Amino acid sequence: MNTDTAWFYWALFSAVFASMTAIFAKIGLAGVDSDLATLIRTIVIVFVLGAIVWLTGKWANPLALSGKTLLFLVLSGLATGASWLCYFRALKIGEASKVAPVDKLSLVLVAVFAVLFLHERPSLREWFGIALVGIGVFVLGFKR
């Protein structure tokens, strides 16, 4: 796979799996607290990723990483956990077909934060696509 386009295919796979997450989670949330469901999901992820890292020989001592790397990975983990808790609570009480698209407002926020903090510069065409996502979120989120 060409490294110039490999990111796109991995991102596409991510979107497919994320869509499956919403459907499986909505079904799985029947009769269980959303926080407990998030914990169960996280335990599964820890074991699966642990096995993948171990079996592929990618294990390394995390304490050997730089302080900055560890700090930002911990912050990323905390943000992921908060996102999952909110997402599962929203799925518990809302329709998956509405919750998942609103959750994707994160796409707009990532673009804005990438400009502010990473100094990325999306093209006009890219901003147009990002704006369409944002408009779609507001169309779904606000009732007449």
Summary of the structure (lengths in Angstrom):
residues: 144
radius of gyration: 17.7
end to end distance: 46.6
largest distance: 54.5
contacts: 312
relative contact order: 0.08
helix: 82%
strand: 0%
